[in-house]
Amino acid sequence: MNKQWYYVENGDKRGPFSINELKGKIEKDSLLWCEGMKDWEKAEQIAEFQSFFEVMPPPVCLNL
């Protein structure tokens, strides 16, 4: 079963969205909630969303 997520934007609840639909819409400090959660949590604190905010360095070029 796919979770349906809600997030807060400018004080308003938005959703429901699938996790894939939220990519590019939320920031680390965006508040998210889905059924089964006790309260709203920041996106960076939710395991499913941590990969959204990982910084990937470019490949190493040894031919400088």
N, C-alpha and C positions, 0 to 999 in steps of 0.2 A: 504494500500500500504506500502510495506517495503522500508525503506530508503536505499539507496546505499551510503556507506561511503568510503571516501578516507582518507589516512593518509600519513604523511611524514616520511620516513626512510632514514637516511643518505643523506638528501637533495633531495631524489627522491620521486615522488608521487606514492603511491601504491593503488590499488583498481580497481574496486569497490568491497566492502565487505558488507555483512550483519552485523548487530550489533553483532550477535552471533559469527561470524567468526573472529571478532576483539579481543575477549577475549583471553588474553595471548600474544597478538601481540603488544599491546600498553601500554604505561606508562602514568602516570598522566600528564606529560608535552608534550605528543605526540600531534602534530597538526592534527586536523580532519576537514573535510569539507564534506557537502552533499548539494544536490540541494536545493536552497532556502536560504542558508546561505550567508551573505554578504562577509565574509572573513573566513579564517582558525581560529580555536579556540583550546585552550588546552583541552584535554579530560576531565580533572577534572572540567572544567567550563560548560560542556554540561550535562544536567540533565540525559539523557539516559545512560551515562557512569559512573555516580557517584558511583553506586553500585559496579562497577569493583574494586574500590579502598578502600572500607570500610574494616576496620580491625575488625574482629570478635574475641573477646577473647574466650578462651576455657571455657567449663562449670565449674561452681563452684563446687568443691568437699568439702563437709562438713566433711568427714571422714578422717581428717588429722591425 
